[in-house]
């Protein structure tokens, strides 16, 4: 009779702890979103200085395009040979298959700080969502895939405003 009583007493004592442990909730209830507008900085409310770039302009150079087969991003280097610090770049990329047919054409606006006389790597989301194309200048994939070539040009640049 004693072992049964000890077991019953132990269960009796452990029961409230098990119930309390079961009812513990880690979800935070009654959370509210604070909808408060913050005033814009005066520097952002001023229109940006955007300059269109001519086709024969050599102050802004694109080089080193890359898009391997299994990449969700495309990259390229941008060299700012001007004396102005840039806040953004607008480029157009045309994609062609190996026989010269156009696959796609897109315009990207990339926000990045590029000091005068320096080079930065630009990165944007790839048009190839299924990862079935690769740039012919990138590393060759081990599987069968379609290679493409690109033509890129700088459409315009955004000059950084001084504070």
Secondary structure as UniProt FT lines:
FT   HELIX           2..23
FT   HELIX           42..45
FT   STRAND          49..52
FT   TURN            55..56
FT   STRAND          60..66
FT   TURN            69..70
FT   STRAND          73..80
FT   STRAND          86..97
FT   TURN            98..99
FT   STRAND          102..114
FT   TURN            116..117
FT   STRAND          119..125
FT   TURN            129..130
FT   STRAND          133..135
FT   TURN            136..137
FT   STRAND          146..159
//
